[in-house]
Amino acid sequence: MTHGVLRPEFHAAIERTRDPAYAVGAQAYMKSELPYLGVRTPDLRRAWRSVFDAHPIETEKEFAAELRDLWDDAEFREDRYTALALLDRYRQWVSLTLLERLIVEGAWWDLVDTIARKVGRLLQRDPSVAEDMRAWSRDGNMWKRRVSIISQLGFKERTDLALLYDCIEPNLDDPEFFVRKAIGWALRDYAWHDPIEVDRYVREHADRLSPLSRREATKNLARLLP
């Protein structure tokens, strides 16, 4: 496959579904420097399936080249969304080093939270990634800290509770909104599996958890607790 095929093919695939008014609103909401094409998620997903099916990638070198074109040379924010969708199609070539780069360069919640799910998949496949998450939880980069905290979202009974707490602990006093929100989100998510434990943790750390983290963590506790 000729390198740089996917981005123009993707643009062609979604041309008829573009909504300029939606694009303006999305860019303002996301505070994005990159403009938006103005395509809603269902149309994006249909375009990804069509384009990826029509242009399969056969080597890791081709994958890296297409990813660079979509991510590094993105003209629109949806190009970067497409790059992240490409990671789902070719999981065999996704490494933690690659995801770390995308987190640092993406540096905003819509991209970072999508990447966090992919970090979670690596964590499930390779338990040694847990030590990387512990290191990330103390990293100077706020977005890596956020990912370390939310990397186990949806794990339920498979959650490594010691890892979750190890990633939360260094960030309890962090004033950053996105870190505080992540703490509350991760605890709220785990509460669906074990509300008693989350209630215990929130009470025990009431003096250090920010009001935002506490509020997020306890949103569903009243109806989940026995």
N, C-alpha and C positions, 0 to 999 in steps of 0.2 A: 504494500500500500504506500502511495506517495505521502510523505509527511505533510502535516498541515491540512489534511482533507476534512477532518471532522468539524472544525469551526465553521467554514463556509457552508458545508452541508447542513449543519445545524441551523444556521441563519436562514437558509433557503427553506428548511422544513417548517419553521415557525413564522415565516413572513406573513401568512394570511391570518394568523391569530394574534398579531401584535395589536396592542391598544395603547396609543400615545398618552392618553389621560392616565391610564393605570401606571404607565412607566414613570410619569412625573410624580405621582403620589408615592410609588414604591421607593423612588430615589430619595424623596424628602423624608419618608418614614425611616428608611435605613441609614440616612445620613451618609450616603455613598458618594465617593468622588467619581466612581465609574457610573455612567448613565445606565439606565435599564432599557431593554428591548420592550418591556411591557407585556410579558407572557405569563399567564396564570399557570400554577403548578400542574394541573392535569394535562394541559397542552405541552408543557415542558417534558413531562414524563413520556408522553406519546412520541414526541420528537426524538427523545433519547433512544427509545426502543427502536424506532425506525432507522435512525442514522447508525447506531451501533450494530444493528443486525446487518445493515447493508454494507458496512465497512469494517469487517472483523480485523482485529490486530493479532498478528501471529508471533511477534517477538517482543521481548522486553525493551529493546532499543526503540522500536516503533512506538510502544506505549509511552516511553519517556519523552519522545519527540512530540507526540500528540498532546501529552499533558502539558509540556512546556508551552505549546502554541495556545492551548486553551487557557492556561493559568497565567503564564508570564506575559503573554501578548494579548490578554483579554481586552476587548473593546467595550464590552458590556458586562454588567455583573452576572448576567445569566451565563456568560462564557465560563466564569469561575464555578457556577453551579454545575455546569456540564462537566467540567474537569473533575469535580467531586463525584458526580454520577459515574464517570469513567472508572474511578477507583472501585466502585461496587461491581462493575462488570469484569474487572481484571484483578481480583483480590490476590492472586498469586504473586503479583509484582508490587504489592503495597507493603512498605516497611515502616517501622516506627520513625526512622530517620526522615523518610519522605514526609510523613504526617507532621512531624515536628516542624519541618520547614514551612509547610502550608499553614500551620497554626500561627507561627511567628509572622509570616507574610500576610495572612488573612486578617488577623488582628481585629476582628469584629464578630459579634455573637452569632450572626446567621451562618457564617462560614465555620467558625470555631466549633459551634455546637454540633454541626453536621459531622465535622472531622472527629469529634469526641466519640461518636458512635462507632466510628471505624477503629479508633484506638481501643474501644471496648472489645471489639471483635478480636483484635490482636491479643488482648489480655486474656480472653477466654481460651485462645489457642495456645498461648505461650505464657505460663504463670510467671516467668522471669520478668515479664513486663511490669509486674507489680513493683519491683524495685525502681524501675524507671519512673513510675508514677510517684513513688515516695520522693524521689529526687526532684521531679517536676513540682511537687507541692511546695518546695522551698526555693524554686527558681525565681530569678528576678523578673521574668516575664509573666505578667498577670494572666495572660491567656493560657499559658502552660499550667499555671496553678489552677485555673478554672477547669481545665480538661482533667487534671488529676482527680479533682473532686467529683466530677460528673461522669467519669469514664465507665462507671458501673450502673448507670441508669438502666432500668428494666431487667436487671439481673435477678431481682427478687430473692428466692432462697439460695441462689448461687452467689450472692454478694459475699465478698470477703470483707467482713465487718471490721476486722483489724486494719485492713488497708484503707477502708473508707475513713475511719477515725484518724489514722495516721496522716491522711491527706488533708483532713479538715483541721486538725490540731494546729499546724503552723500558721493557719490562716484565720483563726478565730478573731484576732485583733486587727485584721486587715480592713482598712476603711473603704476599699474599692467596692463600688456597687456590684459589679459583675462577679466578684468573689463572694461577697455576702449572699447574693442571690443564689449562687451555685451551692453554697452550703445548705441553705434552706431547701433548695430543689432536691438535692441528693437525699436529705433526711426525709422529706415528704414522700419521695419515691420509695424509699425503703419502708416507710410506715405502712404501705399497702401490704407488705409481707409480715412486719412485726411492729405493730403500733405501740406495744408495751415497751419495747426496747427504745424506740424513738422518744417516747414520753419520758422514760428514765433519763436518756441522754440530755434532752432539752432541760429538764429540771436540774440535773447535775451541773450543767454548764450555763445556767441562766445568767450568771454574772458576766460571762464572756461573749455569749452569742449576741450579735447585734439584734435590734428590734426587727429588722428586715428578715434576717435568718430565722429568728424565732417564729415570726408570722408565717413565713413560707413553710417551715417545718411542721407547724401545727394546724395547717389549714383543714385537714381531714380527720385529725385525731379524735375529735369529739364523737364522730359517728363510727370510727374504727375501733375505739377502745371498748373492751367488754364491760 
